[in-house]
């Protein structure tokens, strides 16, 4: 059973400043208050946040390594070199390669695209991946001999692989956004990684590639090639990779979603149709509809179908590829559901002390492509740092971990260093390889590390309320200002509102056997709200405090404010 949530209401900003900015910008005070709470306290910053513009993008050459990358790429352009584009198998990697390939081909470069398979070559630059992407030494001297490889969304710490490429006489450009190792980075012709500079740390690789493409076009423009037409690719990578939607990422996401509505790419149009994405596209459409389908191929096999779809120019072939990805996504969902059910059953059989501070479950047959999703769901459900591990027939396990605020997975893995084959990542997400024989000892070590990190109510789930609001303020005028806060995502979550002491005017209506639709009353004002997947909840006796999000609903020309419930408690 999930732990009971603690409701935490954010402190309110100075009402005088709220009213001043609201009057100056002709905005709802509620929206101004929400923006101020997110750190946009200066009026100019607030305007840039609410009205992101492409002209506010910075000089791409201010990103470390861009100058060297541009110079080496133009050498390849002028010499007619064949260039290998080596990416990752997730949405960021695939969209990055799609944008890079489109730009280089516009310059006349012959490219060879390569995405590693999760099971055979694993993540990032690898010896096997290099051999499979550049070919054998027998190709040297031929017209298609490779002299440049560009790695996207990987490679920053691939020191041995960079040395291998150098031995083969192949230059390496790395376009990446992952943290640099304390042991040093790869030696290469150009390393473009915002983490190595003073700014742009928030970019994902799709944003990095956009910067490089922008720099190329500033140096040598291509008549008829408009980089704005590829902002939908950048939005896909930026939103799906869950990087903070701040500063230039916010521009990429806002303008990229607008471009997605009028995409010039037949593959994206087909994927939108299959996924049921309508205009205007929102960040949730990328996060829950387009992204999972593009990710499905790489999770189960190879992501080449996803890349082919983004680059496809034929409508019929685009439809075939989109439908294939949709089928793979359903297969992924089935695998995920089965794995989650088995993991939950396994967890229920563990002694309480083995799951009080953290969760570690593993089994043979669990697909490594879905263990990360299952870990994320278990971590959210139980509010505990979690590792889910799938073991192969030889007993070697590959797992993914997800954490909660205040608990570092990296620290936990370091304390288990002698028990694992490999492991690393970030505080909130990490990967691990461990032998099946060490699973119990790894669980014990992991839980002990979590226990040492816990302070106060770290393991108490919290529901963070952005704003208390009364029904009288829930108007269409509010919606007009509210939508300027979009797109929502990492670093800019959808605001969560709270209304207190509301009453239910009638029995809730059952929708599709699992959702409940309510009609609420507060101070004489009625408001409808839907609570998804709530039919099995044990609701308290009214009156209630309710927590909810809002959005716009348009049906047959009528606009309404939707209330989507997230939690209900007895009125305080």
N, C-alpha and C positions, 0 to 999 in steps of 0.2 A: 504493500500500500504506500502511495506517495505521502510524504510528510505534509502537514498542514502549513499553508503559506502564511507568512507574516506580511501584512499590508504596510507598505512604507510610502508615505506621501511626501513628495519633494517640497522643499521650502519654496515659498513664493517670492518673486522678485519685488523690488520697490514699486508700489502701485503708481507712484508719481511718474517714474521713468516709463512704465508701461503705457500710461495714458499719453505721455508726450510723444513717444514713438508711434503709437497707434494713430494719433491725430496727424503727425507729420507724413506718415506713409499710407494713410487711409486704409488701415487694416483693423481686423478684429483685435481687441485687447487680449483675448484668449490666445490667439496665434502669436502675438508679440511676446506674451508671457512665456509661451513654450519655447520660442527661439532664444530668449534671454537665458533660460535655464540651460540651454545647450551651449552656452559660452559666447554667443554673439551679442556682446553687450555694447559694442560701438555701433553707431547708426550706419556708418559706411560698411562695416562688416556684415551687419544685418541685411542691408540691401543686396550685397554680393551673394549672401546665402540664399535669399529669397528669389533673386533674379540672376542665376548663373548664366554667364555669357561666354561664348567661344573666344571673344577678343581678350578675355581676362586670362587665357592660358599663357603661361610663362614661356620664356625663350628656351627651346629644347636643348640648346647647347650648354645650358647651365646644369644639365644632368651629367654627372661624371661619366666619362667614357664615350659620350656621344660623338665628339669630334673624331676620335680615333676610329670608331665604328663606321662613320660616314666616309672617311677617307679610304678605308679598306674596301667597303662595298663599292665605291666608285672605281677602284682599281679592278674589281671583278666585272663591273659593267663595261669598262673600256677594253678589257682584255678578252671579253666573251667567255668568262669562266662559267662552269657549271657549279652551282652552289647547293650544298645539302642544307635543308632546313630541318633541324632536329628538335622536336617538341615534346611536351608532356601529354598524357592521355586524359587530362581533365578539361573542363570548359575553358579555363584560362589558357592552357597550353594550345588547345585546338584553335581557339579564336585568334590567338597570337600568331600562329603559323598561317592561318587564313589571311590575316591582314598583311603579314610580311610577304607572303607569296604573291598576293595581288599587287603590292607595291613594286617588288623586284621585277615581276613579269612586265609591269608597265614600263620599266626601264629596258626591257628586252633581255633580261637575265634568264638563262635556262636553269630551272630549279629541280631538285630532287627532294621531295617531301618524305619525312620519316617520323613515325610515332611509335615508340616502344610498346610492346605488349606487357601487361601487368605481370603475367605469370612467367613468361619466357625471359624477358629482358629487365623487368622491374622498372622502378622509377629512375629517371634522370639519365645522365651519360653513363654508359657502361661499356665494357670491352666488347661484349656481344652486340650491343646496340651499335657501336661504332663500326664493327665489322659488317654488320648487316646494312648499314646506311651508306657507307662509302665504298663498299665493295672490296675485293682483294687487291693485292699489289699488282696482279696481272692487268688491272685497268690502267696502270700508270703509262703515260705516253699516248693514250688514246684520246680521241676528241672529247670524250666525256670524263676524262680523268679529273678527280676532285682535288681542288687546292684550297677550298674554303668551306668550313662548316659553321653554321650559325645555330647555336643552341638557345632555345627560348623556354623560359620557365624552369630552367635547371642549369647546372654547370658551375655555379659560383665556387663551390668547394671541390670540384672534380679535378684535383691536382694530378693524379695518376693518369686519368683519361686524357687530360690536356697534353701531358708528356707523350702519351702514345700517339696522339694526332701529330705532334711535332715530329716524332720519329718517322711518320709516314709522309712528312712534307706538307701537311695540311694545316693551314691557319685556322684559328678558332676565334669566333666572336661570341660572347655570352651576353644575352639579354635576359635578365632575371630579377627577382625581387626578394629572394630568400636570404636569411641571415648568413653572414660570413662566419666561417669557423675561426676560432682563436688560433688554429694551427696554420692559417694562411689560405689564400684563395688561389684559383687556377691561374697559371701563367698563360696569357693568350694575347692575340693582336688587339683586342678591345674587350673590356668588361664593363657593361652598362648595368649598374645595379644601384638604385636609389638609396639602399641601406649603407652604401659606402660614402655617401655625401651628407650634406647638412640639411637637405630639403627633400621633398617628394617621397619621404619614407612610406607613405600610405599607398603608393602606386602598386598595382599588380602588374604582371608581365604584359598584358594587353595594353595597359597605359604606357609602359616603357616602350613597347614596339611603336605605338602611336607617336611618341616623342621622337624616336629615331626616324620614322617615316616623315614626320613634320620637318625634321632637320634636313633630310635628303631633298625634300621638295623646296625648302627655302634656298638650298644651295643650287639645285638644278631643277627648276620647275618642269613639269610634263604637261603640255597643252591637253586639255580635256580630261585630266585626271583630277577628281575632286575628293580629297581625303575625308570630307564631311560625309560622303556616301558610305564610309566604312565605320562610322561611329557606332552603328548597331553592333558590330563585332566587338568593339571596345566595351560597350555597355554589358554585353554578355559575359565577358571575362571579369569585369569589375564587380558586377553584382553577384555572379555565381561564386567568385573566389572569396566573398565575404570580407573584403577589405573595407576600411572606413569610407563612407560616402561623404567625404569632406574635401574642401578646397577643389583641386582639379578633378578629383574623382567624382565630385558632385556634378561638375560640368559634363564630364563624360557620361555619367548615368542619365542626367536629365535630357541632354541633347541626343544621346544614343537611343533612349527610349522613344523620343520623337521621331528619330530616323527609322526605328524599327516599324513604326506605323506606316511608313512609306518606303520600305526597303526596296532596293534595286536588285536584291539577291533572290533568285527563284527558290533556292534551297530554304532560306529563312521563311519565305512566304508559304512554302509547303509545310514546314514544321509548325508554323503558327496555325495553319488550318487543322492539322492533325491534333495539335495540343489544345485547340479551342481558345486561342488567344485573339481577343478582339481589341479594337481601338477605343480609347487610348491605352497603349501598353503600359503596364506598371511593373515595378520591381518584383512583385510577387509572381508575375507571369514568367519572369526569368528564373526566379528562385525555385518555383514549384511546378512549372510546366515545361519551359524550354530547356532549362539547365539539366534537370534529371534525365531528359531524353537524350541530350547530347552526351551526358556522362555515362549513360547505360552501356554504350558500346565498349568504352574503355574499361568499365568495371568488370564486364564479363569476358571480353576477348581483346579486340583491338579497336582503337578509336578512329581508325582510318575512314570508316563510314561516316562519322560525324564531320570530319574534315572535308571529305568528298561532298557532303551535303552543303556545307557553307560555300564551297567554291563552285558548285554545280550551276551551269547556265541553261540546262535543259529542263523544262517544266515537267515532262513525263518522268524523267529520271529522278528529279527532285522529289516527286510524289512517292516514287518507289522507295527511295532512301529514307524519307521521313516516316513512311509506314513501317519500314524495317526497324528503325530506331524506336518507334512506338511499341512494337512487339517486344523488342529487347528490354524496354523499360518495364513492361508488364512482367516479363520473366524475372527481372531484377527485383521487382516488388514482391513476387512470390517467394524468391530466395530469401529476401530480407524478412518477410513475415514468418517464414518457417524458422529461420535462425533466431529471430527475436522470441518466438514462442518457446523454442528449446532453451534459450538462454534464461528466460523468465522461470521456466520449470526447474532448471538447474540451480538458479539462484534461490528459489523457494526451499530447496533441499539442503542448502548450506546452513551451518550453525549461525546463530545471530551474530556472534563475535567476528565471523568471517565477512560479514556484509554491513556491519554497523558503520564503518568509516569509509569503505570503498568497495568496489565491485571488480572482481576478476573472474571471468568465465571463459572456458575454451573447450573445443571439441573437434574431433576429426570430421572432415567433410564440410565444414563451414567455409564458404567461398570468401577468399581475401578481398574480393571486390565489394562485399556488403558489410564487413565487420565494422567499418567506420561508421556507417549509418546506424547500425544497431547499437553501437557504443554511445552514439549521440542521443538516441532515443531513450536508452536505459538511464543515462546520466541525467537527462531532463526529468524523466519519470520519477526517479528516486532521489534526485539531487545529491548524487555521490559521484566522485571521480571514478571512471570506469574504463577497464580494458576488456575488449572482446577479441579472442584469438582463435584462428582457424588452423588446425594442424594437418599436414599432408601425411601421405602413407608412410613416410620415414620418421614421423614424429617431430618434424620441425614446424614450429608455429609462427605465423605472421599475424600480428594483431594491430589494432588501432585503439587509441585512448582518447577520451574526452573528459574534461574536468569542469569544476565549478569555480567561481571566483574565490581567490584566496588559497587555492591548492595548486602547486606547480608540479606538472607531470614530469618535467625535466629533472627537477630535484628528486622526485620519487624514483625515476629510472637510474639516476646516478647512485642512489643508495642500493640499487639492485644490480649494479654493474657486473658483479661476479656471477650472477645467475642467468644473464641474458646473452644472446649471441650478438645483438646489436640493438640500438635504440636511440631515439632522439626526436626533436621537434620543438614545440613551443610549450609555454606553460599550460595552455588550454587544449592543445591537440598534439598528439605524438604517435609515433609508430614504434613497434617492438618486434624483435624476433627472439623466440625462446624455445628450448626443447621441451617436449611434453613431460619429460621426467622431472623438470624443474618448475612445473606449473604451480604446485602447492607452495613451494618455497618462495617463488616469485610473488604469489598472492600475499603470503605472510609478510614479506619484506615491504611490498607496496603499501599494505594497510598500515604497517608500523610507521612508514614515512608520512602517510596522510595524517595519522594520529598526532605526530609531532608538529605538523603544520597547522592543525586546527586551532583557531582562536575564537573564543566566545561563541557567537551564533553562525559561524562559517557554514555549517552544514544544515542550517535552517533555510528552507527556500523562501525567497522574498518576492513579493509582487510589488513592483515599483510603480506607484501612481504618479503620473505627470501633473495632473490638474484635477481639482475638485470642480464640478460644474453642475449647474442646475438645469432642469429641462427647459426653462424659459430661454436659455442661451443656445440651445441646440436648434439652430436655424439654417436656412439656405445661405444667408449672408455669411454665417460662420464658415460654411463649406467653401465659399469662394476664396476666402483668405487662407483657410486651412490647407487647400491643395497646393499652395506655394511652398509648403514644407516638404513636399515630395521631391524626389523619390525617397522612400524609406528603406532602411537596411542597416548594416553594421555602422555604428557611429552616429546614426540618425534613425533610431527605431521609431516605429509608428507610435504616436502618443497614446497613453492609456489614461482614460478619464474615469472619474468616480462620481457617482451621484448617491446621496444618502437618503435614508428613510423613504424609500419608494414602496408603493403598495401594488399588488397584483389585482387587476380588475376582474379577471376571469381565469378559468383553468387554462393552462398553456396548451397550445395546439401541437400535436405530434406531426413532424415533417419527416417523410421518408423513413419512418420507424426508428429514428435515432437522434433527431434534432428537436428542440423545443422552441416554440415561438411564443413570446409573452407580450401582453399589453400592460404597461406600467402606468402608474399615476403618481405625480408629485406636485403638491400644491395646486391641484386642479388641472394640471397639464398632462395629457396622455402622450405616451411614446411607445412604439413597438420595438422589440429587440429579439434577436435570434441567438440561441446558445447552441452551437454545433456540438454533436456527440455528447449530449448531456442527459440523455434519457435515463441513464443508470445512476445519476448523481443523487445523493441523499440531501435534498434541499432543506434548509431550516424553515421555521415558520416565519412568515412576513411580519412586520416590514423588514426590508433588506437594504443593505448597501450593495451596489452593483459596480463592477469594474468592466469597462467596455472600450472598444475602438469605434470610430465612425468612418464612413465613406459615402460616396455619392452613388445613388441608384437611379438609373434612367430607364424608363419602360414606357413605350408608346408615347413619347414626348413629355411624359411627366417626370419631374425630378423630385426625389425624396432623399432624406438623410437616413442612412442605414445605421443601426446600432448593433454591433456584434459583441455579445457578452463574452467575457473571459473568466469571470469569477463572481460568485455570490456569497455573501455572508449575512449573518444576523445583524440588523442595524445596530450600530455602536451607540 
